[in-house]
Amino acid sequence: MAKRHLPPLNALRIFETAARARSLSEAARELGLTHGAVSRQIQLLEDWLGQPLFQKHGQRSVATDHARAFAAEISAAFDRIGDAAIRFGKTPHTRVLRINAQTTFAVRWLIPRLQGFHEKHPDIEIAVATSNTGDAAQGQRVDVLIRREPLDRPEWRHFDALPLFEEQLRLVAAPDFVARTGLNQLDDLRQVSFVTSETRVGEWERWLEALGIADLRPARFRRFDHYHVAVQAVIDGLGVGIGGFPTLGNELAQGRLVTPFPGSAKGATYVALVPKDADKTQALQCFLAWLQAEGAATGTA
């Protein structure tokens, strides 16, 4: 990694306050410093940058236009540092749990339910990251991994696995698409597009076989790289797809998707993976208990 070219950080902190204030004297009062101490830090930063940051207006020194623009950038950076310190620091009142889940699960299932968790546990923050790979190294940077049926992967031997629910595969489409195409019986599927993804290979075949129409072929296929993109394509009316439930249950409840025909096939199992050597804090145990309870409730709905 290249060496960072950073100005003196204390001078930056004082400059950011001084640029917001109406004068260096006002900045000194806000910072609890003398006028001379503020002036020396400003001079140090001006020497480092090679240009003035303040100009005289009567008896006051005020920030130049480019100094105010620079201060805005510094302020945003300090905000990010402060936010990171809160999220990753340990305080008596807040515990941050880092969750890594596959995108579809995070967006369609986990996030719509998180408010319920926050209401029960306001002192626990949940930081959600998404990944569409099965990289076990993710477990070194997070408290909980959530994956689809990973138990046969040898690298998961370093994790404790908690099953959440087993998906049921059902045909899904947008309500407008069903109305527009007159999708009334299974044979009508020959006239429409099948939406597929590279990350859920074989689900169409499994569903067609379960319904006894394994030889049926559509008018065309519309292929996408990831399942969450394919789901959005179905919502936007590009064709019919195979939806995993209860993962997509919220889309059904909100009317973004419908299931035109009865019948389903067995899908994959979602599992929460916790590193065996993880610190089993009360916050982590609360989240895992909530996650399993939500999974059991939606899995039997």
N, C-alpha and C positions, 0 to 999 in steps of 0.2 A: 504494500500500500504506500502511495506517495505521501510524503510529509505534508501535513496541512499548513497552509500559509495564513496563519491567524494573527490578528492584531492582539495587543494586550487585553485580556478579557475584563479586567477590572476597569480599564479605561473605557471599554465598550459599554459596560454597565452604567458608568457615570455619564458618558456621552448620551446614551439613550434617554436617560432622565432629563438631562440638560436640554436636549433638542425638543422635548415636549414642554418644558417650562418656558416662562416668558423671559427669563433672565438666568444668568449663572448664579446669582444670589438666591433666587427662588429655588433653583435646583439644589444648592448647598443646604438650604433649610430642609428640603424634602429628604435629602440623603443623610442629614445629621453630620455634615462636614463643614469645614471652613470654605470660604470663597476661594482662598489660595489653593487648597487641596483639589478643588474641582478644576480650577484653571490649569494646574500642573498636569492633571490627567488628560484634559482636553488638548493641551500643548503636546503631550506625549503621543496622542493618537494622530494629531495633525502632522507631526514629524514622521510618523510611520506611514501615513497615507500620502504625504508629500503635497498637501494642499490644505488651505484653511477651511474650517468648518463653521466658524462664527464670524460675524461682522458687527461693527459698532453701529448702533442706532441711538444717538444721543448718549446717555450715560449707560445704556444697556448693551450687552453682547447677545445677539440673537442668531439662531441657526440659519445658514444659507438654504436656498431651495434644495440643492443637491444633498446637503447635510440632513434635511428633513426626510428626503427620500431614502437615504442610507439608514436613518434611524428607524424608519418603518420596517425595513428589512430586518434590522437587528431585533426589533421588538417582536416580530413574528418568530424569529429563531428562538428568542428567550421563552416565548409562549410554548413552543414545542418542547424545549428542554424542561420547562416546568411541568408540562403535561406528562412527559415521560417519567419524571421523578415521582409523580403521584401514582402513575400506573404500575411502575416497577419497583417502587420503594416499599418498605415495610413500615406501616404505621399502626398504632394501637387500634384504629377504628376501621381501616379498610384493608381488604385482602383482594388482590387481583389474581384471578384464575385465567390461565391462557389455554384456550380451546382451539384445536385445529380440526376442521371438518371438511369433508368434500363439499363443493359449492352448492349442489342441489339441496343437500340436507341442511346446510347452514341457512340458505336463503328461503327455502320453502317450508322447512319444519322448525328448525331451532329458533331463528330470530323472531318469528311471529309469536313464540311462546315465552321469550325472555322477560318481557315485562312482568309476567306472572311470577317469575323467580325473583326479580328485583323487589317486587312488592313484599314478598315473604322474607327476603334477606337483603335489606338495603345496604348492609355493610360489606357486601361481597360484590366486587366488580367482575364482569365477564368480558374478557378481550377475545374476540373471535377472529381467527385467520382462516383462510380457505386454501385448499390444495387439492389438485386432482390426480396426485400421484400416491403411490403406496410407500413412499420413502420412510423407512423406519427411523431414520435420523431425525425426523420431525419430533419424535418423542423426547429428544434431548433438549428441546427448546419450548416444550409445552407441558401442561399438567395433564391434559386429556386429549387423546386422538380419537376421532370418530370415523369409522370406516365401514364399508359394506363387506360383510362375510370374509374377513381376512384371516380366519383362524388356521387355515392350512398353510399360511406363509411362515417359513421357518424363522424369519427375523422377529416375529411377534412372540417368540418364547420368552423375551425379556419383559413382557407386559402381562398384567392381569386383565382378562377380558370379561366385560359385563354386557351380555346381550340386551338389546333395547327392544327390537321388534323385528318380525319377519314381514317383508313386503309381499303384497299380492299384486300381480300384474293385471291391469285392466285396460281396455281400449279407451282412449280419451280424445276429445276434440273440442274446439271452441263452439259455443252455442250457435253463433252466426254461421259457422261452417256447416253444421248439421242442417240448419234451416235452408242454406243456400244450395246444398248438394242433394237434399232429399234423402238423407241416409236413414233408411227405415228397416232394412234387413241385411243380414250378413253378406249376401251376394252383391250388395251395392258397393262393398269395399273394392270390388274390381274396377270401379270407375273413379277412384280417388287416389291421392298420393299418400304413401306411407313415409312418415318422418322417422329417421333412424339416427343413431349416433355411434361413433367409434368406441365409446366407453361403455356401451351397454349391448355388446354383440350377442345375438342369439335370443333376445327377449321376444322379438316378433315371432320367430319360429316356435318358441315355447308356447306363446299365447294361441297361435293358430292351431297348433297341435292339440292343446287342451280343449279347444272348442270344436275339434273334429273337422277342421277345414285346412289341413296342412298344405294342400295343393293350391290354395287360392293365391293369386298374384294380383298386385295392384296395377293401376294405370302407369305409375312411375314411383321411383324412390327419391326422396329428398334427404340427402345425407349431411350430417354436421359432425364436427369433431368431438364436442362434449355434450353430455346429456342435458345440462342446464340450458344450453343453447337450443337443443332440439325441443325441449319443453316450451321455451319461449316461442319457437317457430309454430308449434301447435296452437298456443294461445293466440298467436297472430293470424291463424287461419290458413297456414300453408299446407295442411293435411291432417291426417289422424296419426296418433302416436300410441305408444304403450306407456302407461303411467304406473309408477309404483306407489301403492297406498299402504300405510297412511301418510307417506312422505308428502304427497301432493294433496292431502285432504283439505288444506286451507284454500287451494285453488278451486276445489269443488264447492266448498262452503261459500266462497266469494262470487261464484258464478262465472269464473274465468274459464273453467273447464266443465264438461259434462261427460258422462259415461253412456254412450248411445245403446250399448248392448250389455246384458248380463253375462256372467262367466268370467273366470279369472284363472291365472296360472300362478304357481308358486314362484316367488322371487327370492332375492338375497336377504340376508340378515344384517341389520345394522348393529355394530358392536362398539362400545366405549372401551378404549384401551388406556390403561394407566401404567406407567413404568413401575416395575416391581420395587425399585429403590426410591420411589417418590416419597416425599414427606406427606404422610396421610393426615393433613390438617383437618380441623373441623370444617373449614370452608369447603375443602375438596369433598369431604364426606357428605356435606349438605347438598352440593351440586350433583354428585353422583346419585344420591337417593332421589332427588327431584327428577333427574334425567330418566332414571329407570321407571319411576312412577308415571311420568308423562308418556314414556314409550309403551308401558303396559296399558295405559288408558286409551291411547290412540290406536294401539295394535289390536284392541278388541272392539273398537267402535264400529 
